[in-house]
């Protein structure tokens, strides 16, 4: 299984009802691919944060930086249309 195939199957892999054979194949790939390990770990953490009932306070400087980056990206996307 290559990285693209792993990423295409991530949702199924992270599903608690995933097929055992799919899990084995993906886990074998993850054991050898650091990039996919990072991707899966990031997705797992995102799911945990999304499902948690506690609010996560984002520092103001990060919120502002995100606003600037998104504004720039939207303007660039509009200029290419």
C-alpha positions as CSV (number, residue, x, y, z in Angstrom):
1,X,0.0,0.0,0.0
2,X,1.4,3.4,-0.9
3,X,0.8,6.8,0.9
4,X,-2.1,7.9,-1.4
5,X,-3.9,4.6,-0.8
6,X,-3.4,4.9,3.0
7,X,-4.7,8.5,3.0
8,X,-7.7,7.4,0.9
9,X,-8.5,4.8,3.6
10,X,-7.8,6.9,6.7
11,X,-11.5,7.4,7.5
12,X,-12.1,3.7,7.4
13,X,-9.0,3.0,9.4
14,X,-10.0,5.4,12.1
15,X,-13.5,4.0,12.3
16,X,-13.9,1.7,15.3
17,X,-15.7,-0.8,13.1
18,X,-12.9,-0.9,10.5
19,X,-12.1,-4.3,8.9
20,X,-9.2,-6.1,10.6
21,X,-7.4,-6.8,7.3
22,X,-7.5,-3.1,6.4
23,X,-6.1,-2.1,9.8
24,X,-3.2,-4.6,9.4
25,X,-2.3,-3.4,5.9
26,X,-2.4,0.3,7.0
27,X,-0.5,-0.4,10.3
28,X,2.2,-2.2,8.3
29,X,2.6,0.9,6.1
30,X,2.6,3.3,9.1
31,X,5.4,1.3,10.6
32,X,7.6,2.2,7.7
33,X,6.3,5.7,6.7
34,X,6.9,8.6,9.0
35,X,4.9,11.0,6.8
36,X,1.8,8.9,7.1
37,X,2.3,8.4,10.8
38,X,2.3,12.2,11.3
39,X,-0.8,12.5,9.1
40,X,-2.7,9.9,11.0
41,X,-1.6,11.3,14.4
42,X,-2.7,14.7,13.3
43,X,-6.1,13.5,12.2
44,X,-6.6,11.5,15.5
45,X,-5.7,14.6,17.5
46,X,-8.1,16.7,15.5
47,X,-10.9,14.2,16.1
48,X,-10.2,14.2,19.8
49,X,-10.3,18.0,20.0
50,X,-13.5,18.1,17.9
51,X,-15.2,15.6,20.1
52,X,-14.1,17.0,23.4
53,X,-16.6,19.0,25.4
54,X,-14.0,21.4,26.7
55,X,-13.3,24.6,24.8
56,X,-9.8,25.2,23.6
57,X,-8.7,28.8,23.9
58,X,-6.6,29.9,21.0
59,X,-4.1,32.7,21.8
60,X,-4.9,36.0,20.2
61,X,-1.7,36.2,18.2
62,X,-2.5,32.8,16.6
63,X,-6.0,33.9,15.7
64,X,-4.7,37.1,14.2
65,X,-2.1,35.2,12.2
66,X,-4.7,32.7,10.9
67,X,-7.0,35.6,9.9
68,X,-4.1,37.3,7.9
69,X,-3.1,34.0,6.2
70,X,-6.7,33.1,5.3
71,X,-7.4,36.6,4.0
72,X,-4.4,36.5,1.7
73,X,-5.3,33.0,0.5
74,X,-8.9,34.1,-0.3
75,X,-7.6,37.1,-2.2
76,X,-5.2,35.0,-4.2
77,X,-7.9,32.5,-5.0
78,X,-10.2,35.3,-6.2
79,X,-7.5,36.8,-8.4
80,X,-7.0,33.5,-10.2
81,X,-10.7,33.0,-11.0
